[in-house]
Amino acid sequence: MAMQLLILLCIAAWGGQKLDAYFNLSRPYITILCLLLALAGFLIKLVHDISRME
């Protein structure tokens, strides 16, 4: 599960950086948004998986 989180965050950071460069943003707004969305999605999936185990 930790490896899934690591890969997800790496992909989100890479994609966010590419989008920031594409839109010529001076600050990494899209990168931060992608990382937060990926983390939120992972936490929702984690809670769902844990609640299903009980």
C-alpha positions as CSV (number, residue, x, y, z in Angstrom):
1,M,0.0,0.0,0.0
2,A,2.9,2.4,0.7
3,M,4.3,1.7,-2.8
4,Q,0.9,2.6,-4.3
5,L,0.9,5.9,-2.5
6,L,4.5,6.6,-3.6
7,I,3.8,5.9,-7.2
8,L,0.5,7.8,-7.1
9,L,2.2,10.9,-5.6
10,C,5.1,10.7,-8.1
11,I,2.7,10.5,-11.1
12,A,0.6,13.4,-9.6
13,A,3.7,15.6,-9.1
14,W,5.1,14.8,-12.6
15,G,1.7,15.5,-14.3
16,G,1.3,18.7,-12.3
17,Q,4.7,20.0,-13.3
18,K,4.0,19.3,-16.9
19,L,0.7,21.2,-16.7
20,D,2.3,24.1,-14.8
21,A,4.9,24.3,-17.6
22,Y,2.3,24.1,-20.3
23,F,0.3,26.9,-18.8
24,N,3.5,28.9,-18.0
25,L,2.5,29.4,-14.3
26,S,5.1,31.1,-12.1
27,R,4.1,29.1,-9.1
28,P,3.3,25.3,-8.9
29,Y,-0.5,25.7,-8.4
30,I,-1.5,22.8,-10.5
31,T,1.2,20.5,-9.0
32,I,-0.1,21.2,-5.5
33,L,-3.7,20.7,-6.6
34,C,-2.8,17.4,-8.2
35,L,-0.9,16.2,-5.1
36,L,-3.8,17.1,-2.8
37,L,-6.3,15.4,-5.0
38,A,-4.2,12.3,-5.3
39,L,-3.7,12.2,-1.5
40,A,-7.4,12.8,-0.8
41,G,-8.4,10.0,-3.3
42,F,-5.9,7.6,-1.7
43,L,-7.2,8.4,1.8
44,I,-10.8,7.8,0.7
45,K,-9.9,4.5,-0.9
46,L,-8.0,3.5,2.3
47,V,-11.0,4.3,4.5
48,H,-13.2,2.4,2.2
49,D,-11.0,-0.7,2.1
50,I,-10.5,-0.6,5.9
51,S,-14.3,-0.3,6.6
52,R,-14.9,-3.2,4.2
53,M,-12.5,-5.4,6.2
54,E,-14.5,-5.0,9.5
